[in-house]
Amino acid sequence: MSEEQPEDLVVEIGEGRSYPIRFVESIADKLSRLVVQYMDEQKGLVVVTDMNLAVAQALLFDDILKEVPTFTVSPGESSKNLLRLGEIWDFLANIRLDRKGAVIAIGGGVIGDLAGFASASFLRGTSYFQVPTTLLAMVDSSIGGKTGINLEAGKNLVGAFFHPEEVLIDTTLLKTLPDAEFSAGMAEVIKYGLLGDAELFSRLEDLDRLHPEHPELASIIRRCCSIKAAVVSEDEQETATAGGRALLNLGHTFGHAIENVSGYGIYLHGEAVSIGMVAAARMSCLKGWIPEVDVGRIVRLLKRYDLPVCLRQPLDRMELLEAMRQDKKVRRGVVHFVAMRQLGDSFTTSEVEEHVLLESLEIIGAE
Ligand SMILES: NC(=O)c1ccc[n+]([C@@H]2O[C@H](COP(=O)([O-])OP(=O)(O)OC[C@H]3O[C@@H](n4cnc5c(N)ncnc54)[C@H](O)[C@@H]3O)[C@@H](O)[C@H]2O)c1
C-alpha cells in the first residue's frame, strides 16, 4: 500500500550545481520521460547496472529501457575496479556518447560509485542520474557526489567528487532487494538517528520492523536523505577539521577495521557498521558521554533488524587497533572517532585512550 510521495529535497552546493533528490511514484514513468527527452533531442543516453538488477527488474530493462544501450556488470564489490571502469569508458566511446549525453546508474552503491566515476572522467565529465535500488544507496551513497573505484591497495582509493543531475528514488524498487541487504541499509538509517536526529531514532524504536512495503518507509528515507544533504551542503569535500562529513562515519572506523581484519565479504558492510556502532556507543559510554541505558537502546534497535551487535568470530584486538590506525580517514597519524554526546548528537574526537578502545573492542567480542 503506497502512501503519498514525500516532497523532493535539494542538495545545496551552490554555484548552479545544486541538484534535487526526487521521490518518484513510478521510476518506470520517470525513466521513460528521460528516454524520450534524450532521444528527441538526439542526446546520447546509457544505462549502467548489474546482473541482479537486470533480472530482478527485467520489466524495466526489457520494456522502458530496451532501446537504451546498457552496460551490465557482475554484481558486487569486485566490479568496482579499474578493469570494469575501462570497459565502461570503451562502451561510452563506442556508442559515441557526447557531452550532452548522460549516464543513468541503476543499482546499489557499487553501480552508483562506478558509473558515477565513469561519468566524472569520460570526456572530463558527462551528466549522470542516480537511480538507487538498495536502501543503503537511497539514504547514503547516491547523495553527495562521492564516486570511485577500489584498488588492490584499498577501497575507494581512486575517485572524484562529481554530483549527479538528479537522484531518483522509487522505494518500490526495494521489493526485490534481499532481506539481508535491506537490513544492512537499516544500519545506515539507524546511524542517521544516532548522529543527528534523536526523534528519528525514537520513531524507529516506536515503529514495527520496517520493510519495503511499509507505509512510512519513504518518509523515513527522506528524513535520512535530508540529514545527508545538509551535511554535504556544509562540508562538500570533507575538509572540515571537526564534525562535517566525517560525522557520517559513525561506527565506520570500527566497521572498516572489522571488514579489513575479518577479510572482505565475511560481513556485509552494513553488518560491520552495525557492530562498529555498538563499539562506538560502548566507547562513548566508557568515556562517560552516554549512559549504559542508551547503549542498550541502540543494541535493541539493531537486533530488531537481525543486525549483528558483536563479532560472529572473535578477532584480535591489536590487529583491529592497527587496522584503525591504517584507515584512510586517519589525519596526520591521529585516528578521529565519531562519538556520541547523547543519542542524536555526535562529534568527532581523537581524545580516546588506547585502553578505552581495547575495552570497547572486548565488549563486541574481540580478544
Ligand atoms: N559514494 C558514497 O558516498 C558511498 C557511501 C556509502 C557506500 N558507498 C559504496 O557503496 C557500495 C555498497 O553499496 P550497496 O550496499 O548498495 O551494495 P551493492 O551495490 O553491491 O548492492 C548489494 C546487492 O544487492 C543487489 N541489488 C541491488 N538492488 C537490488 C534490487 N532492487 N533488487 C535485487 N537485488 C538488488 C546487488 O546486485 C548486489 O548484489 C560500496 O562499494 C561502498 O563503498 C558509497
The ligand as an SDF file (V2000), in Angstrom:
LIG
                    3D

 44 48  0  0  0  0  0  0  0  0999 V2000
   29.5770    7.1980   -2.6330 N   0  0  0  0  0  0  0  0  0  0  0  0
   29.2720    7.1760   -1.3540 C   0  0  0  0  0  0  0  0  0  0  0  0
   29.0790    8.2130   -0.7040 O   0  0  0  0  0  0  0  0  0  0  0  0
   29.1430    5.8480   -0.6730 C   0  0  0  0  0  0  0  0  0  0  0  0
   28.5920    5.7770    0.6200 C   0  0  0  0  0  0  0  0  0  0  0  0
   28.4120    4.5210    1.1920 C   0  0  0  0  0  0  0  0  0  0  0  0
   28.7920    3.3840    0.4940 C   0  0  0  0  0  0  0  0  0  0  0  0
   29.3280    3.5020   -0.7520 N   0  0  0  0  0  0  0  0  0  0  0  0
   29.6930    2.3200   -1.5260 C   0  0  0  0  0  0  0  0  0  0  0  0
   28.5080    1.5890   -1.7720 O   0  0  0  0  0  0  0  0  0  0  0  0
   28.8420    0.2260   -2.0080 C   0  0  0  0  0  0  0  0  0  0  0  0
   27.8550   -0.6400   -1.2990 C   0  0  0  0  0  0  0  0  0  0  0  0
   26.5870   -0.3890   -1.8390 O   0  0  0  0  0  0  0  0  0  0  0  0
   25.3450   -1.3890   -1.6270 P   0  0  0  0  0  0  0  0  0  0  0  0
   25.2850   -1.8020   -0.2170 O   0  0  0  0  0  0  0  0  0  0  0  0
   24.1840   -0.7440   -2.2510 O   0  0  0  0  0  0  0  0  0  0  0  0
   25.8260   -2.6910   -2.3990 O   0  0  0  0  0  0  0  0  0  0  0  0
   25.6590   -3.2500   -3.8910 P   0  0  0  0  0  0  0  0  0  0  0  0
   25.6120   -2.1550   -4.8780 O   0  0  0  0  0  0  0  0  0  0  0  0
   26.6950   -4.2870   -4.0540 O   0  0  0  0  0  0  0  0  0  0  0  0
   24.2350   -3.9510   -3.8290 O   0  0  0  0  0  0  0  0  0  0  0  0
   24.0380   -5.0170   -2.9350 C   0  0  0  0  0  0  0  0  0  0  0  0
   23.4620   -6.2470   -3.6480 C   0  0  0  0  0  0  0  0  0  0  0  0
   22.0780   -6.0500   -3.8930 O   0  0  0  0  0  0  0  0  0  0  0  0
   21.7850   -6.2920   -5.2680 C   0  0  0  0  0  0  0  0  0  0  0  0
   20.6680   -5.3970   -5.5720 N   0  0  0  0  0  0  0  0  0  0  0  0
   20.7150   -4.0420   -5.5800 C   0  0  0  0  0  0  0  0  0  0  0  0
   19.4920   -3.5480   -5.7360 N   0  0  0  0  0  0  0  0  0  0  0  0
   18.6410   -4.6010   -5.8740 C   0  0  0  0  0  0  0  0  0  0  0  0
   17.2510   -4.7150   -6.0520 C   0  0  0  0  0  0  0  0  0  0  0  0
   16.4500   -3.6520   -6.0480 N   0  0  0  0  0  0  0  0  0  0  0  0
   16.7280   -5.9510   -6.1990 N   0  0  0  0  0  0  0  0  0  0  0  0
   17.5370   -7.0430   -6.1480 C   0  0  0  0  0  0  0  0  0  0  0  0
   18.8570   -7.0020   -5.9330 N   0  0  0  0  0  0  0  0  0  0  0  0
   19.4070   -5.7870   -5.7890 C   0  0  0  0  0  0  0  0  0  0  0  0
   23.0580   -6.0180   -5.9850 C   0  0  0  0  0  0  0  0  0  0  0  0
   23.1050   -6.7090   -7.2120 O   0  0  0  0  0  0  0  0  0  0  0  0
   24.1020   -6.5360   -5.0050 C   0  0  0  0  0  0  0  0  0  0  0  0
   24.2220   -7.9330   -5.1290 O   0  0  0  0  0  0  0  0  0  0  0  0
   30.2750    0.0580   -1.5320 C   0  0  0  0  0  0  0  0  0  0  0  0
   31.1050   -0.0450   -2.6670 O   0  0  0  0  0  0  0  0  0  0  0  0
   30.5870    1.3570   -0.8010 C   0  0  0  0  0  0  0  0  0  0  0  0
   31.9360    1.7320   -0.8950 O   0  0  0  0  0  0  0  0  0  0  0  0
   29.4950    4.7020   -1.3290 C   0  0  0  0  0  0  0  0  0  0  0  0
  1  2  1  0
  2  3  2  0
  2  4  1  0
  4  5  1  0
  4 44  2  0
  5  6  2  0
  6  7  1  0
  7  8  2  0
  8  9  1  0
  8 44  1  0
  9 10  1  0
  9 42  1  0
 10 11  1  0
 11 12  1  0
 11 40  1  0
 12 13  1  0
 13 14  1  0
 14 15  2  0
 14 16  1  0
 14 17  1  0
 17 18  1  0
 18 19  2  0
 18 20  1  0
 18 21  1  0
 21 22  1  0
 22 23  1  0
 23 24  1  0
 23 38  1  0
 24 25  1  0
 25 26  1  0
 25 36  1  0
 26 27  1  0
 26 35  1  0
 27 28  2  0
 28 29  1  0
 29 30  1  0
 29 35  2  0
 30 31  1  0
 30 32  2  0
 32 33  1  0
 33 34  2  0
 34 35  1  0
 36 37  1  0
 36 38  1  0
 38 39  1  0
 40 41  1  0
 40 42  1  0
 42 43  1  0
M  CHG  2   8   1  16  -1
M  END
$$$$
